[in-house]
Amino acid sequence: MPNLAKFLIIVGIMIAVGAMLLIFGSQTITGDLVIEEGRINSSTELKIIAELDPDINTQGVYAIQTIEGKEYDISAIVLDPSDVKIRNISVDRNSFEDNFEIDSLGTYTLIISTPDSEDIGVVGGIGHVPDSTGVTISIVGFFIIVSGMAGVIVIGFMIIRRRKKKSS
C-alpha cells in the first residue's frame, strides 16, 4: 500500500502541473488579444480597438461569439489604421473566427453590429495571431492531465484488486 500512496502523490503532482501548463498556455494564447463583452442591437454596436504591429506578427485574428449560443444575423467589420475596411463579414453562426493581414503599425478596429432590434450578448476579440508556443504548452498540459487521470484510475483498480486479494 505505501507504493500506491507514492504513485497517487506522483499522479496528483502530474495533474497539478498539467493544469498549470494549461492555464499558462491559455494566457499565452489570449494575452495579445483585446477581448470585450457587450450587448448589441440595431442601434448599438460593439467596437473593439487594438494596437497591432506587423513586426510582431503580420497576421491578425478576430473572433465573435454570441453569449447565448444562438445563431443571429451579425456583421463584423475590421478597419485598418487608415479606417479602410479590410474585412466585412456577415456572421450567421454563434461562433466565428477569421484572419487578416496586418500591413502597417497602428490601431485596428473590430466593429460588431446587427440589424436585429433585440439585444444580443456577444464577446469579440481582435489581436495578433498567437504563436505556436502557447498552443504547444496547452496541448502538453492537457496530455499531462489526461495521463494523471488515467493514473488515478489505474491506482483505483490496483487498490480494489489488493483489497479483494486480502479478503479472499
N, C-alpha and C positions, 0 to 999 in steps of 0.2 A: 504493500500500500504506500510506503514512503516514495517509491519511484513514481507512482501515479500522481502523487501530490506535486512532485518536481515537474512532471510533464504538464500538469494543469497550470502551474505558475508560468512555465515557458509559453504555453498556448495563450494565457492571459496577456502576457507581455507582447506576443505577436499581434493579438487583436488591438491592443492599445497603440502599438507602433503603426500598424496599418491604418487605424483611424486618424492618427496624427498626420501621416503621409497623405491620406485622402483629403483632409482639411487643408493642408498646406498646398497641395496641388490645385485644389479648387480656388483657393485665394490667389494663386499664381495665375490661373486662367482668367479669373474675373477682375484681377487687380487693376488692369489698364482700361477696363470698360466703365463708362459712365452709365449707371443704371438708375432709372427713375420709375416711379409708380404713379398713376393718376387715373382720373376718370375723364372720358371724352364723350362728346355728343355732337350734334350738328353745329353747335355754337362754341364748343370748347375743344381745343386741340392740345396735344402734349408735345412740347418742344424740349429736346434733349441736346445739349451743346457739349462738344468735346474738342479739346486741342489735340490735333493729330500731326505727327511728324513723319515724313517719308524716310527719314534717316533711321527711325526706329523700325518701321515696317512699311512697305509700300502697299500692303493690303489692309483694308479696313473691314470691319464687320458691323452689322446692325441686326438687332433681333427684336421681335414683338411677340408678346404672349398675352392672351386675354386671361384675366384672373378667374372668371367663372368657368373657363374651359370650353366655352361655347364658340361656335363659328359666327362671326359678324362680318359685315362689309366695312373693311378698314383700309385706308390708304396710308402708305408710307412714302415720304419724300426725304431724300438726303441731299443737302445743299453743301457745296464746297465753300471755301473761304470767300470766293467772289459772288456767293449767293446764286450760283448756277446749279440747276437740278442735275445731279449725276445719277440719281435713281428716283423713279416714280412708279411705285408698285401698288397694285391692288391686292390686298391680302384677304383671302376667304377661308383661312384656316385659323385655328385657335393658337397656333404656334408657327412662327416664321423666322427664318434667318437667311441673310444674303451677304455677299461680299462686294466690295467696291475698291477702286484704285485710289490711293492717296497720292496725288500728284504734287501737291505743294503744302508747305507748313501753314497751319492756321486753324481756324475754328470751323469745324464741320457740324452741321445741324441735322438732326433727325426730327421730322415733324410727323406725328401720328394723328390722323383725323378720321372722322366717319360722317356720312350723311344721315345716319340714324338719329332720331330725336331722343331715344332712351339712353341713359348713362351706361357706358361700357367701361369696366375696370380693365386697365391694361398695364403691362410692365414693358418698358422698352429699354434698349441699351445700344450704345454705339462706342466704338473704340478700335484699337489695333487688333488684328487677328492675333490670338495668343500663340506664342511659340510652342513647340512640341514638348519642351521640358516639363511644363505644368501638367500636360496630358499624361506624359510618361510617369510622372510621380504619382498621379491619381490612380493610374492603372496598376502600378506596383502596389500601392496601398490597398487597393481593392483585393488583389490576389493574396496579399498577406492576411487580410481579414478573413477571406474565404478559407485559406489554409488553416488559420487559427480555429475557425468554426468547425471545420472538418476534424481537427484535432480534438476539440471538445466532444464531438460525437463519438470518436474512436475511444477516447478515455471513458466516456459513459458506458459504452459496450464492454470495455475491459473491467470496469468496476462491477457491472451486473454479472459478468461471467465469473469473476472471482467469488462473488457472494453466492452464486449458485453452486460453485465447487465446494465452498465451506459448508453449505447447508446439506450437501449430499453425503 
